[in-house]
Amino acid sequence: MSDLTAYAERQGYEIIRIIHETGSATKRSNVDRPKLDNLLDLCRSKTIRKVLVTEFSRLGRRRGETVLTPFGEPEES
């Protein structure tokens, strides 16, 4: 996490929130992920414009779980 924080600071990004979710995304659906819901709400409200993650797979395993449409809704798989 400190690597991402340092990167954000070097790029001049304002850190709005750090969301740390434990557990495996493969063992539960995105429906049962309140911290992911919080992240999506920040995106939908345009509070944030960039998301930095340690690993892209932390957001989800399938493309539809990780891609938002221009309307801020998950893409249909």
CYANA upper distance limits for C-alpha pairs under 8 A (distance plus 0.5 A):
  1 MET  CA      5 THR  CA      6.83
  1 MET  CA     54 THR  CA      7.61
  2 SER  CA      6 ALA  CA      6.50
  3 ASP  CA      7 TYR  CA      6.59
  4 LEU  CA      8 ALA  CA      6.58
  4 LEU  CA     52 LEU  CA      7.45
  4 LEU  CA     53 VAL  CA      8.11
  4 LEU  CA     54 THR  CA      7.81
  5 THR  CA      9 GLU  CA      6.73
  5 THR  CA     15 ILE  CA      8.43
  6 ALA  CA     10 ARG  CA      6.71
  7 TYR  CA     11 GLN  CA      6.74
  8 ALA  CA     12 GLY  CA      6.70
  8 ALA  CA     13 TYR  CA      5.57
  8 ALA  CA     14 GLU  CA      7.86
  8 ALA  CA     15 ILE  CA      7.80
  9 GLU  CA     13 TYR  CA      6.30
  9 GLU  CA     14 GLU  CA      7.93
 16 ILE  CA     48 ILE  CA      7.87
 19 ILE  CA     35 LYS  CA      7.30
 19 ILE  CA     39 LEU  CA      8.20
 20 HIS  CA     35 LYS  CA      8.30
 21 GLU  CA     35 LYS  CA      7.18
 24 SER  CA     28 ARG  CA      7.81
 24 SER  CA     58 ARG  CA      8.35
 25 ALA  CA     29 SER  CA      7.53
 25 ALA  CA     30 ASN  CA      8.04
 25 ALA  CA     58 ARG  CA      7.03
 25 ALA  CA     59 LEU  CA      7.78
 25 ALA  CA     60 GLY  CA      6.49
 25 ALA  CA     61 ARG  CA      7.83
 26 THR  CA     60 GLY  CA      8.09
 26 THR  CA     61 ARG  CA      7.50
 28 ARG  CA     32 ASP  CA      7.17
 29 SER  CA     33 ARG  CA      7.93
 30 ASN  CA     36 LEU  CA      7.99
 30 ASN  CA     60 GLY  CA      8.06
 30 ASN  CA     65 GLU  CA      7.76
 33 ARG  CA     37 ASP  CA      6.82
 34 PRO  CA     38 ASN  CA      6.73
 35 LYS  CA     39 LEU  CA      6.86
 36 LEU  CA     40 LEU  CA      6.69
 36 LEU  CA     59 LEU  CA      8.12
 37 ASP  CA     41 ASP  CA      6.61
 38 ASN  CA     42 LEU  CA      6.86
 39 LEU  CA     43 CYS  CA      6.90
 40 LEU  CA     44 ARG  CA      6.55
 40 LEU  CA     72 GLY  CA      8.04
 41 ASP  CA     45 SER  CA      6.57
 42 LEU  CA     46 LYS  CA      6.66
 42 LEU  CA     47 THR  CA      5.68
 42 LEU  CA     48 ILE  CA      6.39
 43 CYS  CA     47 THR  CA      6.73
 43 CYS  CA     48 ILE  CA      6.10
 43 CYS  CA     49 ARG  CA      7.35
 43 CYS  CA     72 GLY  CA      7.33
 44 ARG  CA     71 PHE  CA      7.93
 44 ARG  CA     72 GLY  CA      5.49
 44 ARG  CA     73 GLU  CA      8.42
 53 VAL  CA     58 ARG  CA      7.97
 54 THR  CA     58 ARG  CA      8.12
 55 GLU  CA     59 LEU  CA      8.50
 56 PHE  CA     60 GLY  CA      8.09
 57 SER  CA     61 ARG  CA      6.19
 59 LEU  CA     65 GLU  CA      7.72
 59 LEU  CA     66 THR  CA      6.42
 60 GLY  CA     65 GLU  CA      5.82
 60 GLY  CA     66 THR  CA      6.18
 61 ARG  CA     65 GLU  CA      7.38
 61 ARG  CA     66 THR  CA      8.14
 62 ARG  CA     66 THR  CA      7.34
 62 ARG  CA     77 SER  CA      8.23
 63 ARG  CA     67 VAL  CA      6.57
 63 ARG  CA     75 GLU  CA      8.30
 63 ARG  CA     77 SER  CA      7.39
 64 GLY  CA     68 LEU  CA      8.34
 64 GLY  CA     74 PRO  CA      6.59
 64 GLY  CA     75 GLU  CA      5.26
 64 GLY  CA     76 GLU  CA      5.95
 64 GLY  CA     77 SER  CA      5.24
 65 GLU  CA     74 PRO  CA      6.73
 65 GLU  CA     75 GLU  CA      7.62
 66 THR  CA     74 PRO  CA      7.68
 66 THR  CA     75 GLU  CA      8.44
 67 VAL  CA     74 PRO  CA      6.41
 67 VAL  CA     75 GLU  CA      6.22
 68 LEU  CA     72 GLY  CA      5.75
 68 LEU  CA     73 GLU  CA      5.72
 68 LEU  CA     74 PRO  CA      5.03
 68 LEU  CA     75 GLU  CA      6.00
 69 THR  CA     73 GLU  CA      5.90
 69 THR  CA     74 PRO  CA      6.67
 69 THR  CA     75 GLU  CA      6.22
